[in-house]
């Protein structure tokens, strides 16, 4: 990646790369409904919204590890398995802050929220990768975020 490309990416805002049309579910949706939504939309995560506020996020792994392995039925409420410890960004933050948060927390998606807590979009590793032109840099960055390597200690 050239210095100019690196500089352009460092100035990019979350709002420039986030996915704006995000399918959501309510906390009362069932495991089955959310799993079907994921399958039909080819998604790995669904933000959970209640009264227009982001209250959680659920991944396919949450459904399996917290739901199926604990013996919950497909009719159980998604609120029983959703993650409520949320790491979020706003659309006006620099994209590198989202990348830093992904690396620090070892997460692959970050909800983007408005000042009132409503969902504005979501940023995924794939969104960031699409903005990087150097394939080797993309592969290296994604591998480090996903592996838990000391991503931010590089000099």
Backbone torsions as a table, in degrees:
resi	resn	phi	psi	omega
1	UNK	NA	133.0	-179.6
2	UNK	-75.5	164.8	178.7
3	UNK	-63.8	-36.7	178.7
4	UNK	-65.0	-42.1	178.4
5	UNK	-64.7	-43.5	178.9
6	UNK	-60.8	-41.7	179.3
7	UNK	-65.1	-41.4	179.5
8	UNK	-63.5	-42.3	178.8
9	UNK	-65.8	-37.5	-178.4
10	UNK	-67.0	-22.7	179.1
11	UNK	-93.8	-8.4	-177.7
12	UNK	-66.2	140.1	178.7
13	UNK	-96.6	154.2	178.6
14	UNK	-55.5	-41.5	-178.8
15	UNK	-60.8	-22.3	179.7
16	UNK	-77.0	-23.7	-173.9
17	UNK	-119.5	-10.7	-175.9
18	UNK	-70.0	156.2	171.2
19	UNK	-85.1	122.9	-174.1
20	UNK	-89.9	-35.7	-179.5
21	UNK	-94.0	98.0	-175.1
22	UNK	-112.1	129.3	174.7
23	UNK	-77.6	134.9	-178.2
24	UNK	-125.6	169.4	174.9
25	UNK	-135.0	160.8	175.9
26	UNK	-92.0	160.7	-179.8
27	UNK	-60.5	-22.8	-179.4
28	UNK	-86.7	-6.3	177.2
29	UNK	-60.9	151.4	-178.3
30	UNK	-87.6	161.7	176.3
31	UNK	-55.1	-43.0	-178.6
32	UNK	-62.8	-45.8	-179.1
33	UNK	-59.8	-43.9	-178.9
34	UNK	-70.8	-39.3	177.2
35	UNK	-61.7	-41.2	177.4
36	UNK	-65.5	-39.6	177.4
37	UNK	-60.4	-43.4	179.1
38	UNK	-63.3	-46.1	-179.5
39	UNK	-62.2	-49.5	-176.5
40	UNK	-68.4	-29.3	-179.4
41	UNK	-100.0	2.3	-178.0
42	UNK	51.5	52.0	-177.7
43	UNK	-118.8	150.1	176.5
44	UNK	-103.9	-7.5	-179.1
45	UNK	-150.7	148.1	177.5
46	UNK	-133.0	122.3	173.9
47	UNK	-68.3	143.3	179.2
48	UNK	-106.6	123.6	-173.4
49	UNK	-123.3	134.3	177.2
50	UNK	-130.6	125.6	-177.8
51	UNK	49.8	46.4	176.7
52	UNK	67.0	13.1	178.2
53	UNK	-115.6	140.5	175.9
54	UNK	-71.0	122.3	-178.9
55	UNK	-119.3	-10.0	-179.9
56	UNK	-177.7	179.8	173.8
57	UNK	-146.1	146.0	178.7
58	UNK	-129.7	136.6	177.7
59	UNK	-110.7	166.4	176.3
60	UNK	-60.2	-34.2	178.1
61	UNK	-65.8	-38.9	176.8
62	UNK	-59.1	-42.5	-179.4
63	UNK	-61.5	-42.1	-178.8
64	UNK	-75.8	-53.2	-172.8
65	UNK	-73.2	-43.2	-178.2
66	UNK	-91.5	-23.7	-176.6
67	UNK	-98.4	-71.8	-174.9
68	UNK	-60.2	-47.3	-176.6
69	UNK	-66.6	-22.1	177.9
70	UNK	-92.2	0.9	176.5
71	UNK	84.2	14.1	176.9
72	UNK	-69.0	146.9	177.5
73	UNK	-83.7	165.6	179.9
74	UNK	-66.0	-14.9	178.6
75	UNK	-90.8	-0.4	179.2
76	UNK	-67.5	150.8	179.4
77	UNK	-69.6	139.5	179.8
78	UNK	-61.7	-24.8	178.3
79	UNK	-60.5	-19.6	179.3
80	UNK	-74.8	-18.8	-177.2
81	UNK	-123.3	-7.0	-176.2
82	UNK	-69.8	154.0	174.6
83	UNK	-86.0	126.2	-179.3
84	UNK	-105.7	-12.0	173.5
85	UNK	-82.1	99.3	-172.4
86	UNK	-100.6	136.8	172.1
87	UNK	-112.1	117.2	-174.1
88	UNK	-128.0	165.5	172.7
89	UNK	-133.9	168.7	173.9
90	UNK	-107.4	161.1	-175.5
91	UNK	-66.9	-21.6	-178.9
92	UNK	-91.0	-2.1	176.3
93	UNK	-74.4	155.7	176.7
94	UNK	-69.1	142.9	-179.1
95	UNK	-59.1	-32.1	-179.3
96	UNK	-64.0	-25.2	176.0
97	UNK	-67.7	-38.2	176.1
98	UNK	-65.2	-41.7	178.4
99	UNK	-63.2	-43.3	179.1
100	UNK	-60.8	-44.9	-179.8
101	UNK	-63.5	-41.0	176.8
102	UNK	-60.1	-44.4	179.5
103	UNK	-66.2	-44.9	-178.4
104	UNK	-65.4	-41.3	-174.7
105	UNK	-97.6	-3.1	-179.0
106	UNK	54.4	50.5	177.2
107	UNK	-121.3	156.3	-174.4
108	UNK	-107.3	-9.2	-179.8
109	UNK	-142.8	143.3	178.6
110	UNK	-132.3	122.6	175.0
111	UNK	-65.8	144.7	176.5
112	UNK	-108.0	124.4	-175.8
113	UNK	-118.3	154.7	172.7
114	UNK	-85.6	171.4	-178.5
115	UNK	-58.3	-29.4	-178.9
116	UNK	-87.0	5.3	178.7
117	UNK	87.9	0.6	178.3
118	UNK	-79.1	154.0	-177.4
119	UNK	-77.7	126.9	177.7
120	UNK	-102.7	-25.6	-177.8
121	UNK	170.6	-164.4	177.9
122	UNK	-147.9	144.3	176.2
123	UNK	-114.8	128.1	178.4
124	UNK	-116.7	162.2	176.8
125	UNK	-53.2	-39.1	-178.8
126	UNK	-61.6	-36.2	178.4
127	UNK	-62.9	-40.5	179.5
128	UNK	-68.8	-43.0	-179.5
129	UNK	-59.6	-37.2	-179.6
130	UNK	-63.9	-23.8	-179.3
131	UNK	-86.8	-14.2	179.6
132	UNK	-94.7	131.3	-176.6
133	UNK	-91.2	-25.8	-177.2
134	UNK	-83.9	110.6	-175.3
135	UNK	-60.7	-37.0	179.6
136	UNK	-66.5	-40.3	177.9
137	UNK	-64.8	-40.6	177.3
138	UNK	-59.2	-52.1	-177.4
139	UNK	-59.0	-44.4	-179.5
140	UNK	-63.6	-46.4	-179.1
141	UNK	-62.7	-48.0	-178.5
142	UNK	-64.5	-40.6	179.4
143	UNK	-62.4	-42.5	-178.6
144	UNK	-68.6	-39.7	177.6
145	UNK	-64.5	-44.1	-176.4
146	UNK	-73.5	-30.2	-173.0
147	UNK	-85.0	-20.0	-176.0
148	UNK	86.9	10.8	177.7
149	UNK	-62.7	162.8	-178.5
150	UNK	-74.7	75.8	-172.7
151	UNK	-60.8	-40.8	-172.7
152	UNK	-93.1	1.0	178.3
153	UNK	-92.8	2.2	177.9
154	UNK	-64.8	145.7	178.6
155	UNK	-106.5	NA	NA
